[in-house]
Amino acid sequence: MTKITMTVNGKSVSGEVEGRTLLVDFLRNDLRLTGTHVGCDTSQCGACTVHVDGNAVKSCSILAAEADGADVSTIESQANADGSLSTIQAAFQEHHGLQCGYCTPGMVMAAADLLKNNAKPTEAEVRHHLEGNICRCTGYHNIVKAIMAASGQDVSQLAAE
């Protein structure tokens, strides 16, 4: 067992993990932060996307011990301080960027990463950034629309798919 300490959603946390424990499993099972979803266990779907030291990471592709000392943010950190939806979350709701909701936490975390680095992405840039996130329900159009709306752009002219 390895003792690890990290900051998760602004709070210092510690735990003991086996060397093979994935970060997603530590977050879900040890910390009970179940908003981060396990979709494929092979880093193909993006449902487990979190931010580690400010960068989007698929938490099924990193060992918990590798995040020792890191600053980790999960979907639970995305709401506003008063508990209301963040701009990105509200845009997903308003523009129907979710259906079953399974991929939504990973999509929101990917969107937050994109908008942190590119405040006004084009539709093509949004689609390119989401290539590592799979949604089996929506067809992506409304997810793209939601992300662009969250960036403050007029989405009324986006072509329907």
CNS distance restraints for C-alpha pairs under 8 A (distance, minus, plus):
assign (resid   1 and name CA) (resid  16 and name CA) 5.87 0.50 0.50
assign (resid   1 and name CA) (resid  17 and name CA) 5.27 0.50 0.50
assign (resid   1 and name CA) (resid  18 and name CA) 4.71 0.50 0.50
assign (resid   1 and name CA) (resid  19 and name CA) 6.72 0.50 0.50
assign (resid   2 and name CA) (resid  16 and name CA) 5.27 0.50 0.50
assign (resid   2 and name CA) (resid  17 and name CA) 5.27 0.50 0.50
assign (resid   2 and name CA) (resid  18 and name CA) 6.14 0.50 0.50
assign (resid   2 and name CA) (resid  19 and name CA) 6.70 0.50 0.50
assign (resid   2 and name CA) (resid  65 and name CA) 7.26 0.50 0.50
assign (resid   3 and name CA) (resid  14 and name CA) 7.15 0.50 0.50
assign (resid   3 and name CA) (resid  15 and name CA) 5.69 0.50 0.50
assign (resid   3 and name CA) (resid  16 and name CA) 4.35 0.50 0.50
assign (resid   3 and name CA) (resid  17 and name CA) 6.48 0.50 0.50
assign (resid   4 and name CA) (resid  14 and name CA) 5.48 0.50 0.50
assign (resid   4 and name CA) (resid  15 and name CA) 5.48 0.50 0.50
assign (resid   4 and name CA) (resid  16 and name CA) 6.12 0.50 0.50
assign (resid   4 and name CA) (resid  17 and name CA) 7.39 0.50 0.50
assign (resid   4 and name CA) (resid  64 and name CA) 7.78 0.50 0.50
assign (resid   4 and name CA) (resid  65 and name CA) 6.20 0.50 0.50
assign (resid   4 and name CA) (resid  68 and name CA) 5.15 0.50 0.50
assign (resid   4 and name CA) (resid  69 and name CA) 7.50 0.50 0.50
assign (resid   5 and name CA) (resid  12 and name CA) 6.98 0.50 0.50
assign (resid   5 and name CA) (resid  13 and name CA) 5.57 0.50 0.50
assign (resid   5 and name CA) (resid  14 and name CA) 4.20 0.50 0.50
assign (resid   5 and name CA) (resid  15 and name CA) 6.61 0.50 0.50
assign (resid   5 and name CA) (resid  68 and name CA) 5.39 0.50 0.50
assign (resid   5 and name CA) (resid  69 and name CA) 5.70 0.50 0.50
assign (resid   6 and name CA) (resid  12 and name CA) 5.73 0.50 0.50
assign (resid   6 and name CA) (resid  13 and name CA) 5.55 0.50 0.50
assign (resid   6 and name CA) (resid  14 and name CA) 6.52 0.50 0.50
assign (resid   6 and name CA) (resid  67 and name CA) 6.91 0.50 0.50
assign (resid   6 and name CA) (resid  68 and name CA) 5.44 0.50 0.50
assign (resid   6 and name CA) (resid  69 and name CA) 4.60 0.50 0.50
assign (resid   6 and name CA) (resid  70 and name CA) 5.19 0.50 0.50
assign (resid   6 and name CA) (resid  71 and name CA) 6.13 0.50 0.50
assign (resid   6 and name CA) (resid  72 and name CA) 7.27 0.50 0.50
assign (resid   7 and name CA) (resid  11 and name CA) 5.15 0.50 0.50
assign (resid   7 and name CA) (resid  12 and name CA) 4.27 0.50 0.50
assign (resid   7 and name CA) (resid  13 and name CA) 5.93 0.50 0.50
assign (resid   7 and name CA) (resid  69 and name CA) 7.19 0.50 0.50
assign (resid   7 and name CA) (resid  70 and name CA) 6.30 0.50 0.50
assign (resid   7 and name CA) (resid  71 and name CA) 4.75 0.50 0.50
assign (resid   7 and name CA) (resid  72 and name CA) 5.94 0.50 0.50
assign (resid   8 and name CA) (resid  12 and name CA) 6.30 0.50 0.50
assign (resid   8 and name CA) (resid  13 and name CA) 6.69 0.50 0.50
assign (resid   8 and name CA) (resid  71 and name CA) 6.07 0.50 0.50
assign (resid   8 and name CA) (resid  72 and name CA) 4.69 0.50 0.50
assign (resid   8 and name CA) (resid  73 and name CA) 5.69 0.50 0.50
assign (resid   8 and name CA) (resid  74 and name CA) 7.52 0.50 0.50
assign (resid   9 and name CA) (resid  71 and name CA) 7.76 0.50 0.50
assign (resid   9 and name CA) (resid  72 and name CA) 6.27 0.50 0.50
assign (resid   9 and name CA) (resid  73 and name CA) 4.84 0.50 0.50
assign (resid   9 and name CA) (resid  74 and name CA) 6.57 0.50 0.50
assign (resid   9 and name CA) (resid  76 and name CA) 7.45 0.50 0.50
assign (resid   9 and name CA) (resid  77 and name CA) 5.43 0.50 0.50
assign (resid  10 and name CA) (resid  71 and name CA) 7.72 0.50 0.50
assign (resid  10 and name CA) (resid  73 and name CA) 7.77 0.50 0.50
assign (resid  15 and name CA) (resid  30 and name CA) 7.71 0.50 0.50
assign (resid  17 and name CA) (resid  21 and name CA) 6.14 0.50 0.50
assign (resid  17 and name CA) (resid  26 and name CA) 7.73 0.50 0.50
assign (resid  17 and name CA) (resid  64 and name CA) 7.42 0.50 0.50
assign (resid  17 and name CA) (resid  65 and name CA) 7.46 0.50 0.50
assign (resid  19 and name CA) (resid  63 and name CA) 7.45 0.50 0.50
assign (resid  19 and name CA) (resid  64 and name CA) 7.95 0.50 0.50
assign (resid  19 and name CA) (resid  65 and name CA) 6.80 0.50 0.50
assign (resid  20 and name CA) (resid  63 and name CA) 6.54 0.50 0.50
assign (resid  21 and name CA) (resid  25 and name CA) 6.50 0.50 0.50
assign (resid  21 and name CA) (resid  26 and name CA) 6.80 0.50 0.50
assign (resid  21 and name CA) (resid  63 and name CA) 5.76 0.50 0.50
assign (resid  21 and name CA) (resid  64 and name CA) 5.85 0.50 0.50
assign (resid  21 and name CA) (resid  65 and name CA) 7.71 0.50 0.50
assign (resid  22 and name CA) (resid  26 and name CA) 6.42 0.50 0.50
assign (resid  22 and name CA) (resid  59 and name CA) 6.98 0.50 0.50
assign (resid  22 and name CA) (resid  60 and name CA) 5.80 0.50 0.50
assign (resid  22 and name CA) (resid  61 and name CA) 7.15 0.50 0.50
assign (resid  22 and name CA) (resid  62 and name CA) 5.87 0.50 0.50
assign (resid  22 and name CA) (resid  63 and name CA) 4.24 0.50 0.50
assign (resid  22 and name CA) (resid  64 and name CA) 5.11 0.50 0.50
assign (resid  23 and name CA) (resid  27 and name CA) 6.14 0.50 0.50
assign (resid  23 and name CA) (resid  59 and name CA) 5.25 0.50 0.50
assign (resid  23 and name CA) (resid  60 and name CA) 6.36 0.50 0.50
assign (resid  23 and name CA) (resid  61 and name CA) 7.88 0.50 0.50
assign (resid  23 and name CA) (resid  62 and name CA) 5.86 0.50 0.50
assign (resid  23 and name CA) (resid  63 and name CA) 5.18 0.50 0.50
assign (resid  23 and name CA) (resid  64 and name CA) 4.02 0.50 0.50
assign (resid  23 and name CA) (resid  65 and name CA) 7.79 0.50 0.50
assign (resid  23 and name CA) (resid  67 and name CA) 7.37 0.50 0.50
assign (resid  24 and name CA) (resid  28 and name CA) 6.11 0.50 0.50
assign (resid  24 and name CA) (resid  36 and name CA) 7.05 0.50 0.50
assign (resid  24 and name CA) (resid  37 and name CA) 7.83 0.50 0.50
assign (resid  24 and name CA) (resid  38 and name CA) 7.28 0.50 0.50
assign (resid  24 and name CA) (resid  48 and name CA) 6.66 0.50 0.50
assign (resid  24 and name CA) (resid  59 and name CA) 4.86 0.50 0.50
assign (resid  24 and name CA) (resid  60 and name CA) 5.43 0.50 0.50
assign (resid  24 and name CA) (resid  64 and name CA) 7.73 0.50 0.50
assign (resid  25 and name CA) (resid  29 and name CA) 5.48 0.50 0.50
assign (resid  25 and name CA) (resid  30 and name CA) 7.34 0.50 0.50
assign (resid  25 and name CA) (resid  60 and name CA) 7.86 0.50 0.50
assign (resid  26 and name CA) (resid  30 and name CA) 5.01 0.50 0.50
assign (resid  26 and name CA) (resid  31 and name CA) 6.46 0.50 0.50
assign (resid  26 and name CA) (resid  64 and name CA) 6.39 0.50 0.50
assign (resid  27 and name CA) (resid  31 and name CA) 5.00 0.50 0.50
assign (resid  27 and name CA) (resid  32 and name CA) 6.27 0.50 0.50
assign (resid  27 and name CA) (resid  33 and name CA) 5.45 0.50 0.50
assign (resid  27 and name CA) (resid  34 and name CA) 7.26 0.50 0.50
assign (resid  27 and name CA) (resid  36 and name CA) 7.70 0.50 0.50
assign (resid  28 and name CA) (resid  32 and name CA) 4.68 0.50 0.50
assign (resid  28 and name CA) (resid  33 and name CA) 4.81 0.50 0.50
assign (resid  28 and name CA) (resid  34 and name CA) 4.77 0.50 0.50
assign (resid  28 and name CA) (resid  35 and name CA) 7.82 0.50 0.50
assign (resid  28 and name CA) (resid  36 and name CA) 7.03 0.50 0.50
assign (resid  29 and name CA) (resid  33 and name CA) 7.59 0.50 0.50
assign (resid  29 and name CA) (resid  34 and name CA) 7.85 0.50 0.50
assign (resid  33 and name CA) (resid  74 and name CA) 7.89 0.50 0.50
assign (resid  33 and name CA) (resid  76 and name CA) 7.32 0.50 0.50
assign (resid  35 and name CA) (resid  74 and name CA) 7.51 0.50 0.50
assign (resid  35 and name CA) (resid  75 and name CA) 6.03 0.50 0.50
assign (resid  35 and name CA) (resid  76 and name CA) 6.52 0.50 0.50
assign (resid  35 and name CA) (resid 105 and name CA) 6.57 0.50 0.50
assign (resid  36 and name CA) (resid  47 and name CA) 6.87 0.50 0.50
assign (resid  36 and name CA) (resid  48 and name CA) 5.09 0.50 0.50
assign (resid  36 and name CA) (resid  49 and name CA) 7.06 0.50 0.50
assign (resid  36 and name CA) (resid  50 and name CA) 7.43 0.50 0.50
assign (resid  36 and name CA) (resid  74 and name CA) 6.67 0.50 0.50
assign (resid  36 and name CA) (resid  75 and name CA) 6.53 0.50 0.50
assign (resid  36 and name CA) (resid 105 and name CA) 6.31 0.50 0.50
assign (resid  36 and name CA) (resid 106 and name CA) 7.19 0.50 0.50
assign (resid  37 and name CA) (resid  47 and name CA) 5.27 0.50 0.50
assign (resid  37 and name CA) (resid  48 and name CA) 4.93 0.50 0.50
assign (resid  37 and name CA) (resid 102 and name CA) 7.11 0.50 0.50
assign (resid  37 and name CA) (resid 103 and name CA) 7.62 0.50 0.50
assign (resid  37 and name CA) (resid 105 and name CA) 7.38 0.50 0.50
assign (resid  37 and name CA) (resid 106 and name CA) 7.70 0.50 0.50
assign (resid  38 and name CA) (resid  47 and name CA) 6.16 0.50 0.50
assign (resid  38 and name CA) (resid  48 and name CA) 5.61 0.50 0.50
assign (resid  38 and name CA) (resid  60 and name CA) 7.48 0.50 0.50
assign (resid  39 and name CA) (resid  45 and name CA) 6.32 0.50 0.50
assign (resid  39 and name CA) (resid  46 and name CA) 7.54 0.50 0.50
assign (resid  39 and name CA) (resid  47 and name CA) 5.64 0.50 0.50
assign (resid  39 and name CA) (resid  48 and name CA) 7.08 0.50 0.50
assign (resid  40 and name CA) (resid  44 and name CA) 6.60 0.50 0.50
assign (resid  40 and name CA) (resid  45 and name CA) 6.26 0.50 0.50
assign (resid  41 and name CA) (resid  60 and name CA) 5.74 0.50 0.50
assign (resid  41 and name CA) (resid  61 and name CA) 7.85 0.50 0.50
assign (resid  42 and name CA) (resid  60 and name CA) 6.97 0.50 0.50
assign (resid  42 and name CA) (resid  61 and name CA) 7.23 0.50 0.50
assign (resid  43 and name CA) (resid  58 and name CA) 6.11 0.50 0.50
assign (resid  43 and name CA) (resid  60 and name CA) 6.09 0.50 0.50
assign (resid  43 and name CA) (resid  61 and name CA) 5.93 0.50 0.50
assign (resid  44 and name CA) (resid 132 and name CA) 6.45 0.50 0.50
assign (resid  44 and name CA) (resid 133 and name CA) 7.25 0.50 0.50
assign (resid  44 and name CA) (resid 134 and name CA) 7.65 0.50 0.50
assign (resid  45 and name CA) (resid 132 and name CA) 6.29 0.50 0.50
assign (resid  45 and name CA) (resid 133 and name CA) 4.90 0.50 0.50
assign (resid  45 and name CA) (resid 134 and name CA) 4.77 0.50 0.50
assign (resid  45 and name CA) (resid 135 and name CA) 7.87 0.50 0.50
assign (resid  46 and name CA) (resid  58 and name CA) 6.02 0.50 0.50
assign (resid  46 and name CA) (resid 103 and name CA) 7.35 0.50 0.50
assign (resid  46 and name CA) (resid 106 and name CA) 5.57 0.50 0.50
assign (resid  46 and name CA) (resid 107 and name CA) 7.47 0.50 0.50
assign (resid  46 and name CA) (resid 132 and name CA) 5.91 0.50 0.50
assign (resid  46 and name CA) (resid 133 and name CA) 4.33 0.50 0.50
assign (resid  46 and name CA) (resid 134 and name CA) 6.47 0.50 0.50
assign (resid  47 and name CA) (resid  58 and name CA) 7.81 0.50 0.50
assign (resid  47 and name CA) (resid 102 and name CA) 7.08 0.50 0.50
assign (resid  47 and name CA) (resid 103 and name CA) 4.90 0.50 0.50
assign (resid  47 and name CA) (resid 104 and name CA) 7.29 0.50 0.50
assign (resid  47 and name CA) (resid 105 and name CA) 6.50 0.50 0.50
assign (resid  47 and name CA) (resid 106 and name CA) 4.38 0.50 0.50
assign (resid  47 and name CA) (resid 107 and name CA) 7.23 0.50 0.50
assign (resid  47 and name CA) (resid 133 and name CA) 6.85 0.50 0.50
assign (resid  47 and name CA) (resid 134 and name CA) 7.66 0.50 0.50
assign (resid  48 and name CA) (resid  58 and name CA) 5.45 0.50 0.50
assign (resid  48 and name CA) (resid  59 and name CA) 5.47 0.50 0.50
assign (resid  48 and name CA) (resid  60 and name CA) 6.50 0.50 0.50
assign (resid  48 and name CA) (resid 105 and name CA) 7.57 0.50 0.50
assign (resid  48 and name CA) (resid 106 and name CA) 5.65 0.50 0.50
assign (resid  49 and name CA) (resid  56 and name CA) 6.31 0.50 0.50
assign (resid  49 and name CA) (resid  57 and name CA) 5.43 0.50 0.50
assign (resid  49 and name CA) (resid  58 and name CA) 4.36 0.50 0.50
assign (resid  49 and name CA) (resid  59 and name CA) 5.85 0.50 0.50
assign (resid  49 and name CA) (resid  74 and name CA) 7.89 0.50 0.50
assign (resid  49 and name CA) (resid 105 and name CA) 7.45 0.50 0.50
assign (resid  49 and name CA) (resid 106 and name CA) 4.65 0.50 0.50
assign (resid  49 and name CA) (resid 107 and name CA) 7.76 0.50 0.50
assign (resid  49 and name CA) (resid 109 and name CA) 6.18 0.50 0.50
assign (resid  49 and name CA) (resid 110 and name CA) 6.88 0.50 0.50
assign (resid  50 and name CA) (resid  56 and name CA) 5.64 0.50 0.50
assign (resid  50 and name CA) (resid  57 and name CA) 5.48 0.50 0.50
assign (resid  50 and name CA) (resid  58 and name CA) 6.36 0.50 0.50
assign (resid  50 and name CA) (resid  59 and name CA) 6.31 0.50 0.50
assign (resid  50 and name CA) (resid  72 and name CA) 7.07 0.50 0.50
assign (resid  50 and name CA) (resid  73 and name CA) 5.89 0.50 0.50
assign (resid  50 and name CA) (resid  74 and name CA) 5.06 0.50 0.50
assign (resid  50 and name CA) (resid  75 and name CA) 7.13 0.50 0.50
assign (resid  50 and name CA) (resid 106 and name CA) 7.14 0.50 0.50
assign (resid  50 and name CA) (resid 109 and name CA) 6.11 0.50 0.50
assign (resid  51 and name CA) (resid  55 and name CA) 4.95 0.50 0.50
assign (resid  51 and name CA) (resid  56 and name CA) 4.42 0.50 0.50
assign (resid  51 and name CA) (resid  57 and name CA) 5.74 0.50 0.50
assign (resid  51 and name CA) (resid  71 and name CA) 7.96 0.50 0.50
assign (resid  51 and name CA) (resid  72 and name CA) 5.55 0.50 0.50
assign (resid  51 and name CA) (resid  73 and name CA) 5.02 0.50 0.50
assign (resid  51 and name CA) (resid  74 and name CA) 6.63 0.50 0.50
assign (resid  51 and name CA) (resid 109 and name CA) 7.27 0.50 0.50
assign (resid  51 and name CA) (resid 113 and name CA) 7.85 0.50 0.50
assign (resid  52 and name CA) (resid  56 and name CA) 6.47 0.50 0.50
assign (resid  52 and name CA) (resid  57 and name CA) 6.39 0.50 0.50
assign (resid  52 and name CA) (resid  67 and name CA) 7.48 0.50 0.50
assign (resid  52 and name CA) (resid  70 and name CA) 6.45 0.50 0.50
assign (resid  52 and name CA) (resid  71 and name CA) 5.69 0.50 0.50
assign (resid  52 and name CA) (resid  72 and name CA) 4.56 0.50 0.50
assign (resid  52 and name CA) (resid  73 and name CA) 6.59 0.50 0.50
assign (resid  53 and name CA) (resid  70 and name CA) 5.90 0.50 0.50
assign (resid  53 and name CA) (resid  71 and name CA) 4.90 0.50 0.50
assign (resid  53 and name CA) (resid  72 and name CA) 6.23 0.50 0.50
assign (resid  54 and name CA) (resid  71 and name CA) 7.55 0.50 0.50
assign (resid  54 and name CA) (resid  72 and name CA) 7.76 0.50 0.50
assign (resid  54 and name CA) (resid 113 and name CA) 7.91 0.50 0.50
assign (resid  55 and name CA) (resid 113 and name CA) 6.81 0.50 0.50
assign (resid  56 and name CA) (resid 109 and name CA) 7.09 0.50 0.50
assign (resid  56 and name CA) (resid 110 and name CA) 6.37 0.50 0.50
assign (resid  56 and name CA) (resid 113 and name CA) 6.05 0.50 0.50
assign (resid  57 and name CA) (resid  61 and name CA) 7.78 0.50 0.50
assign (resid  58 and name CA) (resid  62 and name CA) 7.28 0.50 0.50
assign (resid  59 and name CA) (resid  63 and name CA) 7.86 0.50 0.50
assign (resid  62 and name CA) (resid  66 and name CA) 6.54 0.50 0.50
assign (resid  62 and name CA) (resid  67 and name CA) 7.62 0.50 0.50
assign (resid  63 and name CA) (resid  67 and name CA) 6.96 0.50 0.50
assign (resid  64 and name CA) (resid  68 and name CA) 6.86 0.50 0.50
assign (resid  67 and name CA) (resid  71 and name CA) 7.96 0.50 0.50
assign (resid  67 and name CA) (resid  72 and name CA) 7.94 0.50 0.50
assign (resid  73 and name CA) (resid  77 and name CA) 6.08 0.50 0.50
assign (resid  74 and name CA) (resid  78 and name CA) 7.35 0.50 0.50
assign (resid  74 and name CA) (resid 109 and name CA) 7.59 0.50 0.50
assign (resid  75 and name CA) (resid 105 and name CA) 5.68 0.50 0.50
assign (resid  75 and name CA) (resid 106 and name CA) 7.73 0.50 0.50
assign (resid  75 and name CA) (resid 108 and name CA) 7.44 0.50 0.50
assign (resid  75 and name CA) (resid 109 and name CA) 6.51 0.50 0.50
assign (resid  78 and name CA) (resid  85 and name CA) 7.75 0.50 0.50
assign (resid  78 and name CA) (resid  86 and name CA) 6.22 0.50 0.50
assign (resid  78 and name CA) (resid  89 and name CA) 7.92 0.50 0.50
assign (resid  79 and name CA) (resid  83 and name CA) 5.63 0.50 0.50
assign (resid  79 and name CA) (resid  84 and name CA) 5.85 0.50 0.50
assign (resid  79 and name CA) (resid  85 and name CA) 4.91 0.50 0.50
assign (resid  79 and name CA) (resid  86 and name CA) 4.86 0.50 0.50
assign (resid  79 and name CA) (resid  89 and name CA) 7.66 0.50 0.50
assign (resid  80 and name CA) (resid  84 and name CA) 5.32 0.50 0.50
assign (resid  80 and name CA) (resid  85 and name CA) 5.99 0.50 0.50
assign (resid  80 and name CA) (resid  86 and name CA) 5.36 0.50 0.50
assign (resid  85 and name CA) (resid  89 and name CA) 5.48 0.50 0.50
assign (resid  85 and name CA) (resid  90 and name CA) 5.54 0.50 0.50
assign (resid  86 and name CA) (resid  90 and name CA) 5.99 0.50 0.50
assign (resid  87 and name CA) (resid  91 and name CA) 6.08 0.50 0.50
assign (resid  87 and name CA) (resid 150 and name CA) 5.76 0.50 0.50
assign (resid  88 and name CA) (resid  92 and name CA) 6.28 0.50 0.50
assign (resid  88 and name CA) (resid 108 and name CA) 6.76 0.50 0.50
assign (resid  88 and name CA) (resid 111 and name CA) 7.50 0.50 0.50
assign (resid  88 and name CA) (resid 112 and name CA) 7.29 0.50 0.50
assign (resid  88 and name CA) (resid 146 and name CA) 7.31 0.50 0.50
assign (resid  88 and name CA) (resid 147 and name CA) 6.63 0.50 0.50
assign (resid  88 and name CA) (resid 150 and name CA) 5.14 0.50 0.50
assign (resid  89 and name CA) (resid  93 and name CA) 6.37 0.50 0.50
assign (resid  89 and name CA) (resid 108 and name CA) 6.89 0.50 0.50
assign (resid  90 and name CA) (resid  94 and name CA) 6.01 0.50 0.50
assign (resid  91 and name CA) (resid  95 and name CA) 5.82 0.50 0.50
assign (resid  91 and name CA) (resid  97 and name CA) 7.69 0.50 0.50
assign (resid  91 and name CA) (resid 146 and name CA) 4.88 0.50 0.50
assign (resid  91 and name CA) (resid 147 and name CA) 6.96 0.50 0.50
assign (resid  91 and name CA) (resid 149 and name CA) 6.29 0.50 0.50
assign (resid  91 and name CA) (resid 150 and name CA) 5.61 0.50 0.50
assign (resid  92 and name CA) (resid  96 and name CA) 5.76 0.50 0.50
assign (resid  92 and name CA) (resid  97 and name CA) 4.45 0.50 0.50
assign (resid  92 and name CA) (resid  98 and name CA) 6.51 0.50 0.50
assign (resid  92 and name CA) (resid 142 and name CA) 7.86 0.50 0.50
assign (resid  92 and name CA) (resid 143 and name CA) 6.66 0.50 0.50
assign (resid  92 and name CA) (resid 146 and name CA) 5.00 0.50 0.50
assign (resid  92 and name CA) (resid 147 and name CA) 7.37 0.50 0.50
assign (resid  93 and name CA) (resid  97 and name CA) 6.34 0.50 0.50
assign (resid  93 and name CA) (resid  98 and name CA) 7.18 0.50 0.50
assign (resid  94 and name CA) (resid 146 and name CA) 7.56 0.50 0.50
assign (resid  95 and name CA) (resid 142 and name CA) 5.99 0.50 0.50
assign (resid  95 and name CA) (resid 143 and name CA) 7.63 0.50 0.50
assign (resid  95 and name CA) (resid 145 and name CA) 6.75 0.50 0.50
assign (resid  95 and name CA) (resid 146 and name CA) 5.40 0.50 0.50
assign (resid  96 and name CA) (resid 142 and name CA) 5.89 0.50 0.50
assign (resid  96 and name CA) (resid 143 and name CA) 7.43 0.50 0.50
assign (resid  96 and name CA) (resid 146 and name CA) 7.60 0.50 0.50
assign (resid  97 and name CA) (resid 138 and name CA) 7.22 0.50 0.50
assign (resid  97 and name CA) (resid 140 and name CA) 7.59 0.50 0.50
assign (resid  97 and name CA) (resid 141 and name CA) 7.87 0.50 0.50
assign (resid  97 and name CA) (resid 142 and name CA) 4.63 0.50 0.50
assign (resid  97 and name CA) (resid 143 and name CA) 4.17 0.50 0.50
assign (resid  97 and name CA) (resid 144 and name CA) 7.68 0.50 0.50
assign (resid  97 and name CA) (resid 145 and name CA) 7.57 0.50 0.50
assign (resid  97 and name CA) (resid 146 and name CA) 5.96 0.50 0.50
assign (resid  98 and name CA) (resid 104 and name CA) 6.25 0.50 0.50
assign (resid  98 and name CA) (resid 138 and name CA) 6.65 0.50 0.50
assign (resid  98 and name CA) (resid 142 and name CA) 7.78 0.50 0.50
assign (resid  98 and name CA) (resid 143 and name CA) 7.06 0.50 0.50
assign (resid  99 and name CA) (resid 137 and name CA) 6.19 0.50 0.50
assign (resid  99 and name CA) (resid 138 and name CA) 6.22 0.50 0.50
assign (resid 100 and name CA) (resid 137 and name CA) 6.90 0.50 0.50
assign (resid 101 and name CA) (resid 105 and name CA) 7.75 0.50 0.50
assign (resid 103 and name CA) (resid 107 and name CA) 6.13 0.50 0.50
assign (resid 103 and name CA) (resid 133 and name CA) 7.63 0.50 0.50
assign (resid 103 and name CA) (resid 134 and name CA) 6.98 0.50 0.50
assign (resid 103 and name CA) (resid 135 and name CA) 5.90 0.50 0.50
assign (resid 104 and name CA) (resid 108 and name CA) 5.95 0.50 0.50
assign (resid 105 and name CA) (resid 109 and name CA) 6.18 0.50 0.50
assign (resid 106 and name CA) (resid 110 and name CA) 6.04 0.50 0.50
assign (resid 106 and name CA) (resid 133 and name CA) 7.16 0.50 0.50
assign (resid 107 and name CA) (resid 111 and name CA) 5.99 0.50 0.50
assign (resid 107 and name CA) (resid 130 and name CA) 7.48 0.50 0.50
assign (resid 107 and name CA) (resid 133 and name CA) 6.67 0.50 0.50
assign (resid 107 and name CA) (resid 143 and name CA) 8.00 0.50 0.50
assign (resid 108 and name CA) (resid 112 and name CA) 6.09 0.50 0.50
assign (resid 109 and name CA) (resid 113 and name CA) 6.26 0.50 0.50
assign (resid 110 and name CA) (resid 114 and name CA) 6.23 0.50 0.50
assign (resid 110 and name CA) (resid 129 and name CA) 7.61 0.50 0.50
assign (resid 110 and name CA) (resid 130 and name CA) 6.97 0.50 0.50
assign (resid 111 and name CA) (resid 115 and name CA) 6.08 0.50 0.50
assign (resid 111 and name CA) (resid 130 and name CA) 7.94 0.50 0.50
assign (resid 111 and name CA) (resid 147 and name CA) 6.29 0.50 0.50
assign (resid 112 and name CA) (resid 116 and name CA) 6.01 0.50 0.50
assign (resid 113 and name CA) (resid 117 and name CA) 6.56 0.50 0.50
assign (resid 114 and name CA) (resid 118 and name CA) 5.74 0.50 0.50
assign (resid 114 and name CA) (resid 119 and name CA) 7.70 0.50 0.50
assign (resid 114 and name CA) (resid 126 and name CA) 7.64 0.50 0.50
assign (resid 114 and name CA) (resid 129 and name CA) 6.95 0.50 0.50
assign (resid 115 and name CA) (resid 119 and name CA) 4.77 0.50 0.50
assign (resid 115 and name CA) (resid 120 and name CA) 7.20 0.50 0.50
assign (resid 115 and name CA) (resid 121 and name CA) 7.49 0.50 0.50
assign (resid 115 and name CA) (resid 151 and name CA) 6.87 0.50 0.50
assign (resid 119 and name CA) (resid 151 and name CA) 6.04 0.50 0.50
assign (resid 120 and name CA) (resid 148 and name CA) 7.38 0.50 0.50
assign (resid 120 and name CA) (resid 151 and name CA) 5.71 0.50 0.50
assign (resid 120 and name CA) (resid 152 and name CA) 7.65 0.50 0.50
assign (resid 120 and name CA) (resid 153 and name CA) 7.27 0.50 0.50
assign (resid 121 and name CA) (resid 125 and name CA) 5.63 0.50 0.50
assign (resid 121 and name CA) (resid 126 and name CA) 6.18 0.50 0.50
assign (resid 121 and name CA) (resid 148 and name CA) 7.01 0.50 0.50
assign (resid 121 and name CA) (resid 151 and name CA) 7.71 0.50 0.50
assign (resid 122 and name CA) (resid 126 and name CA) 6.30 0.50 0.50
assign (resid 122 and name CA) (resid 148 and name CA) 7.67 0.50 0.50
assign (resid 123 and name CA) (resid 127 and name CA) 6.22 0.50 0.50
assign (resid 123 and name CA) (resid 144 and name CA) 6.84 0.50 0.50
assign (resid 123 and name CA) (resid 148 and name CA) 7.32 0.50 0.50
assign (resid 124 and name CA) (resid 128 and name CA) 6.06 0.50 0.50
assign (resid 125 and name CA) (resid 129 and name CA) 6.08 0.50 0.50
assign (resid 126 and name CA) (resid 130 and name CA) 6.28 0.50 0.50
assign (resid 126 and name CA) (resid 144 and name CA) 6.28 0.50 0.50
assign (resid 126 and name CA) (resid 147 and name CA) 7.47 0.50 0.50
assign (resid 126 and name CA) (resid 148 and name CA) 7.73 0.50 0.50
assign (resid 127 and name CA) (resid 131 and name CA) 6.46 0.50 0.50
assign (resid 127 and name CA) (resid 144 and name CA) 6.75 0.50 0.50
assign (resid 130 and name CA) (resid 134 and name CA) 8.00 0.50 0.50
assign (resid 135 and name CA) (resid 139 and name CA) 7.07 0.50 0.50
assign (resid 135 and name CA) (resid 140 and name CA) 7.00 0.50 0.50
assign (resid 138 and name CA) (resid 142 and name CA) 7.13 0.50 0.50
assign (resid 138 and name CA) (resid 143 and name CA) 7.70 0.50 0.50
assign (resid 140 and name CA) (resid 144 and name CA) 6.12 0.50 0.50
assign (resid 141 and name CA) (resid 145 and name CA) 6.16 0.50 0.50
assign (resid 141 and name CA) (resid 160 and name CA) 7.38 0.50 0.50
assign (resid 141 and name CA) (resid 161 and name CA) 6.65 0.50 0.50
assign (resid 142 and name CA) (resid 146 and name CA) 5.93 0.50 0.50
assign (resid 143 and name CA) (resid 147 and name CA) 6.27 0.50 0.50
assign (resid 144 and name CA) (resid 148 and name CA) 6.20 0.50 0.50
assign (resid 145 and name CA) (resid 149 and name CA) 6.03 0.50 0.50
assign (resid 145 and name CA) (resid 155 and name CA) 6.15 0.50 0.50
assign (resid 145 and name CA) (resid 158 and name CA) 7.45 0.50 0.50
assign (resid 146 and name CA) (resid 150 and name CA) 6.06 0.50 0.50
assign (resid 147 and name CA) (resid 151 and name CA) 6.41 0.50 0.50
assign (resid 148 and name CA) (resid 152 and name CA) 6.74 0.50 0.50
assign (resid 148 and name CA) (resid 153 and name CA) 5.68 0.50 0.50
assign (resid 148 and name CA) (resid 154 and name CA) 7.71 0.50 0.50
assign (resid 148 and name CA) (resid 155 and name CA) 6.79 0.50 0.50
assign (resid 149 and name CA) (resid 153 and name CA) 5.15 0.50 0.50
assign (resid 149 and name CA) (resid 154 and name CA) 6.44 0.50 0.50
assign (resid 149 and name CA) (resid 155 and name CA) 6.11 0.50 0.50
